[in-house]
Amino acid sequence: MAAPLPTAWFNGTYMPIAEVRISPLDRAFLYGDAVYEVIPVFAGQSFLLEPHLTRLERSLRELRIRSPHNRAEWVTLIDGLIRKNGGGNLAVYLQVSRGADVARDHAFPGDHVPPTVFGMAMPISEPHPDRHGIRAITRQDQRWGRCDIKSTALLANILAREDASAAGAGEAILLRNGLLSEGSASSVIIVEKSALLRPPAGPEVLPGTTTDAVFALARQCGLRCGDEEISEKRLRGADEIWVAAATRGIAPVIELDGLPVGNGSPGPVWRQVAAAFEASKTGERAP
Ligand SMILES: Cc1ncc(COP(=O)(O)O)c(C=O)c1O
């Protein structure tokens, strides 16, 4: 992703990102004790904002970090970041950490320590280059047992993504105990006989805002959608594999571990659903 745009949000004010200063005792820095969200913006309008804010509030609740803003305040803060950075196609990044105490102590600080709130905006390419299809690799899922929380502690995701990058691939697809979980930074959907399948919700996967929207659209198109356990064998035998994330949309995987997926080009179900998804972006923007 491209370098951030100049104006950031830091603990209650907009300021040049170059001037943001964060304490070395901040728990995000010391422990990864923080949550985040990434909200896509197309033509200056946020897309699927409500589900992103619902997930942010849930992540905060699950980690027992005090929510620093109510829903209306988040919406205003995000709008300001979009406007002050010139609108267009952006990803708005929000991060909330448990704050900076006066000492390094694993236990939570008291209520006197306020959460640290940071927001920035980054330009995104639209349409995304991944729409032509990406190569992916598989890796063992080495992450912790609460991947449903969007925490900034992403070390295992980072190692998997680096392996993909080094292999010239666009994503690493993670397998845990022989079952598909998700991508290093995306949800994974497979297509079997025109049905869309994804792993069931649970502590081992992040509930994806993009997959939820894609499933709703696919159902409107008359396609069957299901949440099912997907074995490695099923993944490798799928007619189509897609990765989905807020800033990349839905991207067809055309090669997995060096072998073609389907006939090695973006599949017909992807073409149908991706077109509906693109149209929905404009639909949500319409007044
Ligand atoms: C690990 C992981 N799973 C799934 C997703 C997809 O979530 P969303 O569609 O809400 O962007 C992401 C997005 O960044 C992710 O990092």
The ligand as a MOL file (V3000), in Angstrom:
LIG
                    3D

  0  0  0     0  0            999 V3000
M  V30 BEGIN CTAB
M  V30 COUNTS 16 16 0 0 0
M  V30 BEGIN ATOM
M  V30 1 C -6.5400 -11.8160 8.5870 0
M  V30 2 C -7.6150 -11.1520 7.8060 0
M  V30 3 N -8.7260 -11.8510 7.5040 0
M  V30 4 C -9.7220 -11.3020 6.7830 0
M  V30 5 C -9.6380 -10.0000 6.3100 0
M  V30 6 C -10.7590 -9.4340 5.5100 0
M  V30 7 O -11.5280 -8.5300 6.2500 0
M  V30 8 P -12.2830 -7.3330 5.5380 0
M  V30 9 O -13.0510 -7.9420 4.4070 0
M  V30 10 O -13.1900 -6.8200 6.5730 0
M  V30 11 O -11.2590 -6.3760 5.0820 0
M  V30 12 C -8.5150 -9.2320 6.6070 0
M  V30 13 C -8.4260 -7.8450 6.1300 0
M  V30 14 O -7.4990 -7.1410 6.3210 0
M  V30 15 C -7.4790 -9.8190 7.3790 0
M  V30 16 O -6.3790 -9.1200 7.6950 0
M  V30 END ATOM
M  V30 BEGIN BOND
M  V30 1 1 1 2
M  V30 2 1 2 3
M  V30 3 2 2 15
M  V30 4 2 3 4
M  V30 5 1 4 5
M  V30 6 1 5 6
M  V30 7 2 5 12
M  V30 8 1 6 7
M  V30 9 1 7 8
M  V30 10 2 8 9
M  V30 11 1 8 10
M  V30 12 1 8 11
M  V30 13 1 12 13
M  V30 14 1 12 15
M  V30 15 2 13 14
M  V30 16 1 15 16
M  V30 END BOND
M  V30 END CTAB
M  END
